Amino acid sequence: MTTNSINYIELTTKIKQWGKELGFASIGITDIDLSKHEAQLQRWLDNDYHGDMSYMASHGMKRARPAELVPGTQRVISVRMNYLPADASFAHALKNKEIAYISRYALGRDYHKVMRSRLKQLGQKIAEHSKELGFRPFVDSAPVLERQLAEKAGLGWRGKNSLLIQKQAGSWFFLGELFVDIPLPIDQPDKFEGCGKCNACITLCPTGAIVEPYVVDARKCISYLTIELQGAIPEQYRSLIGNRIYGCDDCQLVCPWNRFGQLTKEADFSPRTQLKDKTLIELFNWDEKTFLTATEGSPIRRIGHQRWLRNLAVGLGNAPYSEQIVNALNASLPNSSELVKEHILWALQQQHSKQPQAHRKAARLIRIIEKGLPRDA
């Protein structure tokens, strides 16, 4: 079959039907012109808002130029897949400071694997009808401006928290792209101004990471601090992280449009019992083997055991005072890496500052006696 004999309108209808059959909630098609976003991308990079994510800068404007990333690309098929589980229990996990809060997208199977597999299947179905087709799937795996592409493909609008929002679905979904080299008809962009005067995500972000509408300084974002950051979490943000040990959902939780969030039908995104609503201290006591076993097939595994302990140490420091927590932190201290040790020491300081008054007085008395000083010193 030659490209000249393909009925692209008919093929587009089939693509959207195949996409729905593969579990995608929405499918849109756009051209590859993202030139209007290049200046904003450059400003974001110039301001170092990408933090330690050097790959963001190393690819330069390729993020805004799909044909440079994959030569021959003519269209991008943008898809979304819902991930919100029925038993998300946000309030319970966030209010109980002894519980480890994990961003709800990360409680199930690694979405990269699920989405990429489905996109590959979609590409193969298209290839069967267009023998000359070249395609490449992306799921958060390359320098792609996925939200801008999805907006242009009509899947929603970019909210002030920089996430894509859909009128009937909120923002509890993953995005993925299939770059193709055939001239499919394109969809109209979503021009709905859904955010209006609402600034809830900006004002309620725990660390003030949304520095202006549509612009996030990753260096302040809890998701970046707990997932992307390789080194020590800056001390000024540790107490603001609370019990969030992997990611943060706050800017979505306060978004009014998420009243319309759609629950996922994907069993792979159901929360794993070994991760959901576990106490900070239970997870902190996992050795590396237990961590690797419990996070197999999970996006959490990629941060590694050391950063997992780093994050949990911060959570334990923010938890209410507990002798059990203090004992666990002290027990781990001697054999910890320098990275983890720094955060354990911080956590111990936080715990001691919350120690009940009577305990503090007794501890001070013991220290005085041990030093051999007069009682009234």
C-alpha positions in Angstrom: 0.0 0.0 0.0 1.5 3.4 -1.0 0.9 6.5 1.1 -1.0 8.0 -1.9 -3.7 5.3 -1.7 -4.3 5.9 2.0 -7.6 7.5 3.1 -6.2 9.6 6.0 -9.6 10.7 7.2 -10.8 7.1 7.5 -7.5 6.1 9.1 -7.8 8.8 11.7 -11.2 7.5 12.7 -9.8 4.1 13.1 -6.8 5.4 15.1 -9.1 7.0 17.6 -11.2 3.8 17.8 -8.1 1.6 18.3 -6.9 4.0 20.9 -10.1 3.7 22.9 -9.9 -0.1 22.7 -6.4 0.1 24.1 -7.6 2.0 27.1 -6.8 5.6 26.2 -9.4 8.0 27.5 -8.8 10.6 24.7 -6.8 10.7 21.5 -5.9 13.8 19.5 -3.7 14.6 16.5 -1.6 17.7 16.0 1.0 19.0 13.7 4.6 19.6 15.0 4.8 23.4 15.0 5.6 24.4 18.6 7.6 27.5 17.7 5.4 29.8 19.9 6.6 27.9 23.0 10.3 28.2 22.3 10.8 31.6 24.0 9.1 30.5 27.2 11.1 27.2 27.2 14.4 29.2 26.8 13.4 31.6 29.7 12.6 28.6 31.9 16.0 27.1 31.2 17.8 30.4 31.6 16.3 30.8 35.0 17.6 27.4 36.0 14.1 26.2 36.9 15.1 22.7 35.7 17.4 22.3 38.7 19.7 19.3 38.4 17.8 17.9 35.4 20.6 18.7 33.0 19.0 16.7 30.2 16.4 19.4 30.0 19.1 21.9 28.9 21.3 19.5 26.9 18.6 18.9 24.4 18.0 22.6 23.8 15.2 23.4 21.5 14.7 19.8 20.4 11.9 19.7 23.0 10.0 22.2 20.9 11.0 20.7 17.5 9.7 17.1 17.1 11.1 16.7 13.6 14.6 17.3 15.0 14.1 14.7 17.7 12.7 12.2 15.2 13.5 13.1 11.6 10.6 12.7 9.3 7.9 13.3 11.9 4.8 15.0 10.4 2.2 14.5 13.1 2.0 13.7 16.8 -0.8 11.4 18.1 -1.4 12.5 21.7 -3.2 10.3 24.2 -4.2 10.4 27.8 -4.9 7.5 30.2 -6.7 8.0 33.6 -4.9 6.8 36.7 -6.9 7.8 39.7 -7.8 4.7 41.8 -11.2 4.4 43.5 -9.6 4.1 46.9 -7.1 7.0 46.7 -7.7 8.0 50.4 -6.0 11.4 50.0 -7.2 12.9 53.2 -6.4 9.9 55.5 -2.8 9.8 54.2 -2.1 13.5 54.3 -3.7 14.2 57.7 -2.0 11.4 59.5 1.6 12.6 59.7 2.8 9.1 60.7 1.7 7.7 57.3 3.9 7.9 54.3 2.2 9.8 51.5 3.1 8.6 48.0 1.8 10.4 45.0 -1.2 8.5 43.7 0.1 7.9 40.2 3.0 5.9 41.7 1.1 3.4 43.8 0.5 1.0 41.0 2.6 -0.4 38.1 5.1 1.9 36.4 3.0 4.0 34.0 5.9 4.3 31.5 5.7 0.6 30.8 1.9 0.4 30.6 1.6 3.5 28.3 4.6 2.7 26.1 3.3 -0.9 25.5 -0.2 0.5 24.5 1.3 3.2 22.2 3.5 0.6 20.5 0.4 -1.5 19.9 -1.3 1.5 18.4 1.6 2.2 16.2 1.6 -1.4 15.0 -2.1 -1.3 14.2 -1.5 1.9 12.1 1.4 0.3 10.4 -0.8 -2.6 9.2 -2.9 0.0 7.3 0.1 2.1 6.2 3.0 -0.1 5.2 5.4 2.8 4.9 4.6 4.2 8.4 7.5 5.1 10.7 6.5 5.7 14.4 8.1 6.2 17.8 6.3 6.2 21.1 7.1 8.5 24.0 6.0 8.4 27.6 8.0 10.9 29.7 11.1 9.3 28.1 12.5 12.1 25.9 12.7 15.9 25.6 9.0 16.2 24.4 6.7 19.2 25.3 3.9 16.7 25.9 1.5 19.1 27.5 1.8 21.7 24.8 1.3 19.0 22.2 -1.7 17.6 24.0 -3.2 21.0 24.3 -2.7 21.6 20.6 -4.2 18.2 19.9 -7.4 19.2 21.7 -7.0 17.1 24.9 -7.3 20.0 27.3 -5.7 23.2 28.4 -2.6 23.9 30.4 -3.5 25.0 33.9 -1.7 27.5 36.0 0.0 24.5 37.8 1.4 23.7 34.3 -0.5 20.4 34.2 -3.0 19.6 31.4 -6.6 19.9 32.6 -9.6 18.5 30.8 -13.1 19.9 31.4 -14.7 16.5 31.9 -11.8 14.7 33.6 -9.7 17.2 35.6 -6.0 16.3 35.5 -5.7 12.8 37.0 -4.2 11.2 33.9 -1.0 10.3 32.1 0.0 11.7 28.7 1.9 9.9 25.9 2.8 10.6 22.3 3.2 8.6 19.1 5.4 10.5 16.5 4.3 9.4 13.0 5.6 10.3 9.5 2.2 10.4 7.7 0.1 13.6 7.2 -3.0 12.7 9.2 -5.8 15.3 9.6 -5.2 17.4 12.7 -7.6 18.2 15.6 -8.4 21.7 16.8 -6.6 23.0 20.0 -8.5 23.3 23.2 -8.9 27.1 23.7 -11.1 26.8 26.8 -9.9 29.3 29.4 -10.6 27.0 32.3 -8.5 28.5 35.1 -10.0 32.0 34.9 -9.1 34.0 38.1 -8.5 30.9 40.2 -5.0 30.8 41.8 -5.6 28.0 44.3 -2.7 25.9 43.0 -0.3 28.9 43.2 -1.3 30.0 46.7 -1.6 26.5 48.2 1.6 25.0 46.9 3.5 24.0 50.1 6.8 25.3 48.8 5.7 28.1 46.5 7.0 26.2 43.5 4.5 27.7 41.0 6.4 31.0 40.7 3.9 32.5 38.3 0.9 31.2 36.3 2.0 28.3 34.1 5.6 28.3 35.4 7.0 25.9 37.9 10.5 26.3 39.5 11.4 22.6 39.8 14.0 23.4 42.4 11.2 24.1 44.9 8.7 21.4 43.8 8.2 18.5 46.2 8.0 16.1 43.3 11.4 17.2 42.1 12.9 17.3 45.6 11.7 13.7 46.4 12.2 12.1 43.0 14.6 14.0 40.6 17.0 15.6 43.1 20.1 13.4 43.5 21.7 15.1 46.5 20.5 16.6 49.8 17.1 18.2 50.1 17.7 21.9 50.9 16.9 22.4 54.6 14.5 25.3 54.0 12.1 22.9 52.2 12.3 19.9 54.6 9.7 20.9 57.1 7.3 21.9 54.2 7.5 18.4 52.7 5.6 17.0 55.6 5.0 13.3 55.1 5.2 13.3 51.3 8.0 10.8 50.5 7.5 10.4 46.8 5.9 13.2 44.8 3.1 15.6 45.6 -0.5 15.9 44.5 -1.4 19.2 46.3 -1.8 21.4 43.2 -4.2 18.8 41.8 -6.1 18.3 45.0 -7.0 22.0 45.3 -7.9 22.3 41.6 -11.7 22.8 41.3 -11.7 20.9 38.0 -10.7 17.7 39.7 -14.2 17.4 41.0 -14.8 15.8 37.6 -11.8 13.5 37.8 -12.4 10.1 36.2 -11.5 6.9 38.0 -9.2 4.5 36.2 -10.3 1.2 34.8 -6.7 -0.1 34.6 -6.0 -2.8 37.1 -2.2 -2.0 36.7 -2.8 1.4 38.4 -4.5 -0.1 41.5 -2.6 0.7 44.6 -0.1 -1.9 45.8 -0.8 -3.0 49.4 2.9 -2.9 50.3 3.0 0.8 49.5 -0.3 2.4 50.3 -1.0 3.9 53.7 2.1 2.4 55.4 3.7 4.1 58.3 6.9 6.1 57.7 8.8 4.0 60.3 7.7 0.7 58.6 9.1 1.9 55.2 12.2 3.4 56.8 13.1 0.0 58.3 13.1 -1.7 54.9 16.6 -2.9 53.9 17.6 -2.5 50.3 16.5 -6.0 49.3 13.1 -5.4 50.7 12.9 -2.1 49.0 13.8 -3.6 45.6 11.3 -6.4 46.0 8.5 -4.2 47.1 9.0 -1.7 44.4 9.6 -4.1 41.5 7.7 -2.8 38.4 7.0 0.5 40.3 8.2 4.0 39.2 9.4 4.4 42.8 12.3 1.9 42.3 14.2 4.3 40.1 15.1 6.7 43.0 17.0 3.9 44.7 17.2 2.8 48.3 19.4 5.7 49.5 17.1 8.5 48.3 14.1 6.5 49.6 15.7 6.6 53.1 16.5 10.3 52.6 12.9 11.1 51.9 11.6 8.9 54.8 14.1 10.5 57.2 12.6 13.9 56.4 9.1 12.5 56.9 10.1 11.1 60.2 11.5 14.4 61.3 8.2 16.0 60.4 6.1 13.4 62.3 4.8 13.9 65.8 7.4 13.1 68.5 7.8 9.4 69.1 10.4 7.4 71.0 10.0 4.7 68.4 11.0 7.1 65.7 13.9 8.5 67.6 15.2 5.0 68.3 14.8 3.9 64.7 16.7 7.0 63.5 19.5 6.5 66.0 19.7 2.8 65.1 20.2 3.6 61.5 22.6 6.4 61.9 26.0 4.5 62.3 25.6 2.5 59.1 24.0 5.2 56.9 25.5 6.9 53.9 26.6 10.5 54.2 23.5 11.6 52.2 21.1 9.7 54.5 23.0 10.6 57.7 22.5 14.3 57.0 18.8 13.9 56.9 18.7 11.6 59.9 20.5 14.1 62.0 18.1 16.8 60.8 15.2 14.5 61.7 16.5 13.8 65.2 16.8 17.6 65.8 13.2 18.0 64.7 12.0 15.1 66.9 13.9 16.4 70.0 12.4 19.9 69.5 8.9 18.3 69.7 9.8 16.2 72.7 7.3 16.6 75.6 8.4 19.2 78.1 8.9 16.7 81.0 11.1 14.5 78.7 13.2 17.5 77.7 13.8 18.5 81.3 14.7 14.9 82.2 17.1 14.7 79.2 18.7 18.0 80.2 19.2 16.8 83.7 20.9 13.6 82.5 23.2 15.7 80.3 24.1 17.9 83.2 24.8 15.0 85.4 26.9 13.3 82.7 29.0 16.4 82.3 29.6 16.6 86.0 28.3 20.2 86.2 26.5 21.8 89.2 22.7 21.3 89.1 22.1 25.1 88.6 24.6 25.5 85.8 
